[in-house]
Amino acid sequence: MRIKYEDMKNEFKRVLCTRGFSEEQAEISAELFTENSCDGIYSHGVNRFPRVIEYLEKGYIKVGALPTLVESKGAFERWDGNLGMGNVNAKLCMDRAIELARKNGIGCVALSNTNHWMRGGAYGWQAARAGCVGICWTNTQPNMPAWGAKDRRIGNNPIIFAVPREKGHVVTDMAVAQFSYGKMEECKLKNQLLPVPGGFDTKGELSRDPAEIEKTWRVLPVGFWKGSGLSILLDLIAAVLSGGNSTHEVGKLGDDELALSQIFIAFDAANIAGSDFLSKVVNDVVTDVKNSDKADEKGSIFYPGEMEEKTRADNLANGIPVNDDIWQIIQSM
């Protein structure tokens, strides 16, 4: 089943407006949910939407709340998300980081007390489309064991890097677990195994079965001990700079995820590097990577963000694939 971009966005917007969001907030949020789905990140788009409405009904997300400025120090600002809609808060804060970068070369916004931002890559694409180098990350609830442990004490804390490029922005969006829970949920819905082991099963053995890994919460940190260390540092920096919760403190709030801390950084790349130098460096690197000797002659080598561009073009032309059951749930809201 495929849904046209505008039809999907309008359905998301309709549901959000019936829940009390303003036209402007509903438009921003619906656009982001639809963009995520259009780019093939269904786990943080159409598939996640019903859970967001559930969080609204539980009161975790405050309808109408917007981020407010807490403190300003030159190119750095601290904002309070006031438990507003996570993707709206994140977009507005990256907007502000870009605005600060236009004035100072660099802009950094640290956001506390916010909700799940859905697909973090959306804000990397946002920065790149504005001609900026973008870096952003979030902490999460405790959902991953530290390396060498069995119980979950750290987060899979997604981090995003983006570089603008006229022929296709270069963007990587990664959880510091081998697979995000959203990706595992997507594979489970499709009855697919993960391409490589993503965690441990109930027998303590490495597994590609997302349903088995979900039972234990023992997901693998990317790079093993390296991913574990990276998770802890990303969490600490976000909490210290925003004045908000660490993953440890988010875990005290219950089993659901709310009141997170996030960082948004933008560099005015063209003004710092010069448009010609920026374009040459990025194009040279992408071309060099694409010219690599293939391990499998039938395979392809992609630069970060290239697959999203291809998926977006296909879904805009042919409609966005959706799970029939999930779409019926959304339509019934």
N, C-alpha and C positions, 0 to 999 in steps of 0.2 A: 504494500500500500504506500503510495507516494502523495504527499501534500505540497501544494504550491507554497512558496516562501511567504507571500502576503497572507494567504489563508491561515497558515500556522501562526504567524505573528498576531493576526487579528483575533484568533481564538485565545491565545495566551493573554492578550490585552483585555479581552472581554472578561475573562475569569478574574484577572487582577482588579479590574474596575468594580466588579461586583463585590469584591472583598474590601473595598473602601479606598483603594489607591487613587491618587489624582491621575488625570489624563497624562501628564508629563512623566510621572514616575512609572506608570503602567507601560507607557510607550518605550521608555529606556529599558526596563526589565524585559518586556516582551521581545524587543529587538535583540537583546543579548541572548536570550534563550533560543531564539530562532537562528541567529548567527552560529551559535554553538552547534546546533543540529545540522545546519546547512554545511558546515565544515566537516561533518562526520563525527563530531564529538557528542554522540547521542546520549552518552552516559551523564553528561552535564548539561544537556539540553532537554529535549522532549521527554526522555526517560526519567529525568530528575524532577520535572515540574510537579507531579502529584505529591511528592514528598515535601516540596517547598510549601504547597498549600496546607499540608498537614502541620507543618511548623507554624504557619500563620495561625491556624486554628488553635494550636497549643499556646499561642502567645509568645513564642520565642522571637518572632519577627514583629516589630512594632509598625503597624500600618501608618504611613505618612511621615515617619521619622526620617530625618536627613542628617548627615554628618555636620558637626559644628566645630569651629576652630577653637582649640584650647590654648595653643601657644605658637608664636611665630619667632623664628631666629634666622633672619636672612633667607637663605635658600632652603631652609628646613622648617617644616611646620608639623605640629602635632594636632590631630583631629580626633574627635569622639564620634563613633558611628551611631550611638544612641539606639543600638539594636535594630537599625533599619534594614531594609531589604539588601542583602549582601552584594548582589551584582550592581545595584544602583549606587550604593556607597563606593564600591570599588571604581566604577567608571568615573564618578565625580572626583575621586581622589587622584586618579591618574590624570584627569583633566587639569587638576590643580598643579600636579607635579610638572606637567608640560608647560603650564603657564609660568611657573617659577623658573623653569629652564630657559624660556624665552628671555627672561630678564637677567638671569644669572649664569647661564651656560649649563647649570645643573639645578634640578629641583627634587626635593625629597619630601614625601608626606608619609608620616607614621600614623596609622589608624588603629585605634583601640575600640573595643566594645562593638564589634561588627559581627555579621553573620556570614555563612558560607558564600563565597563569591562565585560559585559554580565553576566555570572553566577559567582558570587563571590566565591562560593564553590569550583570552579576549583582550586583556589590558596590555599585553605585549604588542598585539596587532594594532591596538589603539595608538600606542606610542609610535610605532613604526609608520603608520599612516600619517601621523603628524610630523614625520621627518626626524623623529627622535630615536636614539638608542634607549630602550626601556629595560628595566630590571624590576621585578616585583616578586614578593613571596608572601605566604600566609602560614601561620601555625594552624594546628587542628586539635581535635580531641586526642587523647592517647589512643593510638590505633596501631602501634607497631612496637615490637620488643626492641630494646637496645641490643646491640650485637653481643651474643653470649647469654642473653636472657630469654625466658619463655613468656613472661607476663608483659603486657603492653604498657609502657611508661612514656614513650616518645611519640611524635606525630610523623606522618608521611609528608608533611610540610612542602607542598608544591612550590617550585621556583621557576620563573620565566625569564628568558633573555631574548631580546629582539633587536635587530639591526635593520634600518630602512634600506630598501633597494627598489629601484624603479621597475625592474623586470620581475619582481616577486620578493617580498620581504623575507628575511631569514629569521625564523622564530622557533625557539624550542620551549616546550612546556612540559615539565616533568615533575612527578612526585619523587621524593627520595626513597620511596619503596619501588621495587622492581615494577609493580603494577599498582595503579590507584584502585581503590575499592570500586569506584565507578566503572573502570575498565573490566574488573572481574565480574561485576554485576551484569555488564553488557554481554560478556562471554557466557555467563550462566544462562541468561535469557535465550541465547542462541544455541545452547547445548554444545558449546565449543570448549576445547581445552586451551589453556594459555600456550603461546608459542614456545616458551621456556619456563622452567620452574619459577613459581612466584611466591612460594612459602612452604610451610610444613603442614602435613595432615595430622590427624588424631593419633597416628602411630609414631609421630616425630620424624617422618621421612619427607624429603623434598617432594613437592607435588606440582603438577600442572592443572589440577582440578580446582577451579575457583570455588565450588561448593564445599569441598573439603577444607580448603584454606580458610574460608569464611567461618567455619566451625571453631577454629583455633585462634583466629586473629594473629597468627604467627606469620606475618608477611615478611618477605626478605627485603632488607635495606639494599638499595642499589649500591653495588661495590662493597657489599658486606659491611665491614667495620667502618669503611669510609662514608657510606651513606648514613650510618648511625651517628657518626660524629658530625656530619653536615646537618642532620636533622636537629641535633641539640644546639648547634651554633645559630642556625636560622631562627629557632624558637627564642633563644636568649636575646638576639639582636632585635627581633620584632617586639618582644615584651619590654626590653629596656628602653628602646627609642620611643615606643608609643605610650608607655606608662600603663599598658594593659596587661591582660592575662597571659601567662605562660601556658604551655600545653598541660603542665602539671595542675595548674589552677582551673583550666577549662574542664579537666577531668573531674574536679570536685563538684561541678554544677549538675552532674547527672550523666545519663547514658547518651544523650543527644548532644549535638554540636552547636554551640552558640558562644557569643561574647569573645570572639577571636581577635588576634592582633595581626596586622598586615603592614607591609612596607611597599611604597611605590616610588621609584626613582626614574627620572628622565634626564637625558643629556641632549642638548640642542646640537645634534651631530653635524649638520651642515655648516653651522656657524663656527663650531669648534674645529672641525677637520677641513672644511671647505668642500663644496658640493662635488667638485671634480675629483679630489683625492678620495672622498668617501665612496663615490661611485666606482672608481677604479679598483680600490682595495677590495670592496665587497664582491664585485664582478670577477676579479682575478681569483679570489679564494673559491667562489662557487664554481667557476669554470675548472679550476684545478681539481677540486673534489670530484666533479662530474666526470673528469677524464681518468679517474682511477682505473686500474686493471680490475676487472670484475672477478670475484671468486666463483661466480656462477654466470656463464655467458648469457643465460636466459633471464638472469635477474636484472635489477635496476639499482642505481645508486642515486639517492635523493638527498638534497640539502634540507635542513630543518625548515619546515613550513611548506615545502613543495607539494606534499601529499594533500595538505589541507586546501591549497589552491586548486588542485585537480578535482578534489571531491566537491568543493564549492561550485566550480563550473558545471559539473555534472548535475548536481542537485538543483542548481538554479534553472538548468535547462529542462530537467525531467521530473522535478519534484523531490521532496525530502522523504526518504524512507522512514516509516514509523511502524512500530509494533501495533497491530490492530487493537489489542486489548487495552494498551496504554492510551491510545487515541480515543477510544470509547469512554474511558474514565475521565479524560480531560473534557470531552464534549458534554459529559453529564454533570459537570461541576456548575 
